[in-house]
Amino acid sequence: MTRPTPETLAHSARRARTVTEPAGDADHTTPPRAAAPATPAVRPSGPVPVSGAGSLVRSLEALGVDVVFGIPGGAILPAYDPLYDSSVRHVLVRHEQGAGHAATGYAQATGRVGVCIATSGPGATNLVTPIADAYMDSVPIVAITGQVARPMIGTDAFQEADIQGITLPITKHNFLVQNAEEIPQVLAEAFHLAATGRPGPVLVDIPKDVLQAATTFSWPPTLDLPGYRPTLHPHGKQIREAARLISGARRPVLYVGGGVLKAGATESLRQLAELTGIPVVTTLMALGAFPDSHRQHLGMPGMHGTVAAVYGLQKADLIVALGARFDDRVTGKLDSFAPDATVVHADIDPAEIGKNRHADVPIVGDAKHVIDELIAAVTTEQKAGRRTELHDWWHQLDDLRERYPLGYDEPADGTLSPQYVIKRLGEIVGPDAIYVAGVGQHQMWASQFISYEKPGTWLNSGGLGTMGYAVPAAMGAKAGRPDTVVWAVDGDGCFQMTNQELATCALEGIPVKIAVINNGNLGMVRQWQTLFYEGRYSNTELGTHKHRIPDFVKLAEALGCVGLRCENAEDVDKTIEAAMAITDAPVVIDFTVGKDAMVWPMVAAGTSNDEIMFARGVRPTFDEDDI
């Protein structure tokens, strides 16, 4: 194990604008707030002469924005002059993709709207991936882009791109600002749209001459959003019907998605679960919405979910879906999914209901209101003597949990087990930290072997599956919650896509910690090549083992971080503890692990959940008659 030298630690301690963090076990975590409409953070003000750029910055201040992530460039440059004197902190990233993912991490960790800024053309198009990522995972961000001057639009001018058209399918809404006077209204509407209803990304594209134009700023503006009226409160008849079904079901499951977290409904969910005694499964986007340690939690469903969770959904006679969207990774082959289940589907977005699976009882509404009203309706049912008996159902599920727990085999070649590393990380760091994962095997192991007990402690790219998400998202999360320990669990492939943002972290005093699970390969792709392509490993070896290119310890040091390496199980604990002791600089640990570990259980893509494999060549067995 490579330890930081005294000179390295002394150098890191001298860095300016350092954010410190606790290294102990005390609960310093403030749970994220649910996304809420933007409210004025300043007193109403009359017209003040400003430029369009000044109006933009004053609008951000009025909306309570504390940090933005971005890179200046020609078209957006006018905005950077008033930003120089603003109370809004600007974090200068190294790539626009990093700015977008940082805004997403900030939003996921805090529940507030994240903000990123880029210039026109390639600056704006570099935001496309994080915007699409935020759209798939319903994350409230506002992306502000510069555009060429209005007379140049449509002429293929230097650094012109139709970013409004490009992002139309991947934004909740987007704006092309036509004159400086409308900037406060557009910004207020953008924040309101991003944060309310089903959250999502909103793009605001502002031509350079609009930013330079003389105008006046006054606050607050009047919002003009005709037709935008998200339904928050569910229909009472549907709630009563759902409560009736819950009271009569024999094999019910609460299928919980990320909408429960976004609605701030985790306490209400726990009350409903304990009132009814129904088993709970939480999707990849909902980890932390219901404590992993709770007796009623079956775990995560889906392609790499627990056997109990997958079969609980598959054999249910009633599925109560709360803020979930019946994603293909959960359902497997859709026409074979939960064939005997009646479905109650509650979601704030009516477009999701019935999109993939028919809903017998559709409920449109905010998850917090839906769950609270379900609690009241179920309580009424129980007072009338209508209560389901779940003893036999729990007997079957407990049997599956006992026979098929999450676990792993130690590598036969004596290499370090990635699952062991991640398990020990969660046990040493504890449930109060924020864990941010990249995409691939390490993401699945982090979802399986770290216990998530609180909301807002698990961030990942679920819908889009964006490699390169973890490092900038961790940076954004740490910027939003500086008193919380933030760990990114990344793969050697993902890490090489966006690790330049560690330079940003080092210079900006954002001491994130990165655990690189270095198996020398694109691990999940290699797993599929093992299982489905006869072990023909075409273009999946990265050279980070054989050639140590790059050397992640040296790379970390070059980026202004402390670099550590761990290659055996005996050093895992002390390496993690050494990283925890460093509170004034980013830390990168190269965990050099075996290349042959696989993620189990697994439902192969395109197959039925009935075909879940507990391990390679091992299919769970259970008594169909009992189920």
Rosetta blueprint (number, residue, H / E / L):
1 M L
2 T L
3 R L
4 P L
5 T L
6 P H
7 E H
8 T H
9 L H
10 A H
11 H H
12 S H
13 A H
14 R L
15 R L
16 A L
17 R L
18 T L
19 V L
20 T L
21 E L
22 P L
23 A L
24 G L
25 D L
26 A L
27 D L
28 H L
29 T L
30 T L
31 P L
32 P L
33 R L
34 A L
35 A L
36 A L
37 P L
38 A L
39 T L
40 P L
41 A L
42 V L
43 R L
44 P L
45 S E
46 G E
47 P E
48 V E
49 P E
50 V E
51 S E
52 G H
53 A H
54 G H
55 S H
56 L H
57 V H
58 R H
59 S H
60 L H
61 E H
62 A H
63 L L
64 G L
65 V L
66 D L
67 V E
68 V E
69 F E
70 G E
71 I L
72 P L
73 G L
74 G L
75 A L
76 I L
77 L H
78 P H
79 A H
80 Y H
81 D H
82 P H
83 L H
84 Y L
85 D L
86 S L
87 S L
88 V L
89 R E
90 H E
91 V E
92 L E
93 V L
94 R L
95 H L
96 E H
97 Q H
98 G H
99 A H
100 G H
101 H H
102 A H
103 A H
104 T H
105 G H
106 Y H
107 A H
108 Q H
109 A H
110 T H
111 G L
112 R L
113 V L
114 G E
115 V E
116 C E
117 I E
118 A E
119 T L
120 S L
121 G L
122 P H
123 G H
124 A H
125 T H
126 N L
127 L L
128 V H
129 T H
130 P H
131 I H
132 A H
133 D H
134 A H
135 Y H
136 M H
137 D L
138 S L
139 V L
140 P L
141 I E
142 V E
143 A E
144 I E
145 T E
146 G E
147 Q E
148 V L
149 A L
150 R H
151 P H
152 M H
153 I L
154 G L
155 T L
156 D L
157 A L
158 F L
159 Q L
160 E L
161 A L
162 D L
163 I H
164 Q H
165 G H
166 I H
167 T L
168 L H
169 P H
170 I H
171 T L
172 K L
173 H E
174 N E
175 F E
176 L E
177 V L
178 Q L
179 N L
180 A H
181 E H
182 E H
183 I H
184 P H
185 Q H
186 V H
187 L H
188 A H
189 E H
190 A H
191 F H
192 H H
193 L H
194 A H
195 A H
196 T L
197 G L
198 R L
199 P L
200 G L
201 P L
202 V E
203 L E
204 V E
205 D E
206 I E
207 P E
208 K H
209 D H
210 V H
211 L H
212 Q H
213 A L
214 A E
215 T E
216 T E
217 F E
218 S E
219 W E
220 P L
221 P L
222 T L
223 L L
224 D L
225 L L
226 P L
227 G L
228 Y L
229 R L
230 P L
231 T L
232 L L
233 H L
234 P L
235 H L
236 G H
237 K H
238 Q H
239 I H
240 R H
241 E H
242 A H
243 A H
244 R H
245 L H
246 I H
247 S H
248 G H
249 A L
250 R L
251 R L
252 P E
253 V E
254 L E
255 Y E
256 V E
257 G L
258 G H
259 G H
260 V H
261 L H
262 K H
263 A L
264 G L
265 A L
266 T H
267 E H
268 S H
269 L H
270 R H
271 Q H
272 L H
273 A H
274 E H
275 L H
276 T H
277 G L
278 I L
279 P L
280 V E
281 V E
282 T E
283 T L
284 L H
285 M H
286 A H
287 L L
288 G L
289 A L
290 F L
291 P L
292 D L
293 S L
294 H L
295 R L
296 Q L
297 H E
298 L E
299 G E
300 M L
301 P L
302 G L
303 M L
304 H L
305 G L
306 T L
307 V H
308 A H
309 A H
310 V H
311 Y H
312 G H
313 L H
314 Q H
315 K L
316 A L
317 D L
318 L E
319 I E
320 V E
321 A E
322 L E
323 G L
324 A L
325 R L
326 F L
327 D L
328 D H
329 R H
330 V H
331 T H
332 G L
333 K L
334 L H
335 D H
336 S H
337 F L
338 A L
339 P L
340 D L
341 A L
342 T E
343 V E
344 V E
345 H E
346 A E
347 D E
348 I L
349 D L
350 P L
351 A L
352 E L
353 I L
354 G L
355 K L
356 N L
357 R L
358 H L
359 A L
360 D L
361 V E
362 P E
363 I E
364 V E
365 G L
366 D L
367 A H
368 K H
369 H H
370 V H
371 I H
372 D H
373 E H
374 L H
375 I H
376 A H
377 A H
378 V H
379 T H
380 T H
381 E H
382 Q H
383 K H
384 A L
385 G L
386 R L
387 R L
388 T L
389 E L
390 L L
391 H H
392 D H
393 W H
394 W H
395 H H
396 Q H
397 L H
398 D H
399 D H
400 L H
401 R H
402 E H
403 R H
404 Y L
405 P L
406 L L
407 G L
408 Y L
409 D L
410 E L
411 P L
412 A L
413 D L
414 G L
415 T L
416 L L
417 S L
418 P H
419 Q H
420 Y H
421 V H
422 I H
423 K H
424 R H
425 L H
426 G H
427 E H
428 I H
429 V H
430 G L
431 P L
432 D L
433 A L
434 I E
435 Y E
436 V E
437 A E
438 G L
439 V L
440 G L
441 Q H
442 H H
443 Q H
444 M H
445 W H
446 A H
447 S H
448 Q H
449 F H
450 I L
451 S L
452 Y L
453 E L
454 K L
455 P L
456 G L
457 T L
458 W E
459 L E
460 N L
461 S L
462 G L
463 G L
464 L L
465 G L
466 T L
467 M L
468 G L
469 Y L
470 A H
471 V H
472 P H
473 A H
474 A H
475 M H
476 G H
477 A H
478 K H
479 A H
480 G H
481 R L
482 P L
483 D L
484 T L
485 V L
486 V E
487 W E
488 A E
489 V E
490 D E
491 G E
492 D H
493 G H
494 C H
495 F H
496 Q H
497 M H
498 T H
499 N L
500 Q L
501 E H
502 L H
503 A H
504 T H
505 C H
506 A H
507 L H
508 E H
509 G L
510 I L
511 P L
512 V L
513 K E
514 I E
515 A E
516 V E
517 I E
518 N E
519 N L
520 G L
521 N E
522 L L
523 G H
524 M H
525 V H
526 R H
527 Q H
528 W H
529 Q H
530 T H
531 L H
532 F H
533 Y L
534 E L
535 G L
536 R L
537 Y L
538 S L
539 N L
540 T L
541 E E
542 L L
543 G L
544 T L
545 H L
546 K L
547 H L
548 R L
549 I L
550 P L
551 D L
552 F H
553 V H
554 K H
555 L H
556 A H
557 E H
558 A H
559 L L
560 G L
561 C L
562 V E
563 G E
564 L E
565 R E
566 C E
567 E L
568 N L
569 A H
570 E H
571 D H
572 V H
573 D H
574 K H
575 T H
576 I H
577 E H
578 A H
579 A H
580 M H
581 A H
582 I L
583 T L
584 D L
585 A L
586 P L
587 V E
588 V E
589 I E
590 D E
591 F E
592 T E
593 V L
594 G L
595 K L
596 D L
597 A L
598 M L
599 V L
600 W L
601 P L
602 M E
603 V L
604 A L
605 A L
606 G L
607 T L
608 S L
609 N H
610 D H
611 E H
612 I L
613 M E
614 F L
615 A E
616 R L
617 G L
618 V E
619 R L
620 P L
621 T L
622 F L
623 D L
624 E L
625 D L
626 D L
627 I L
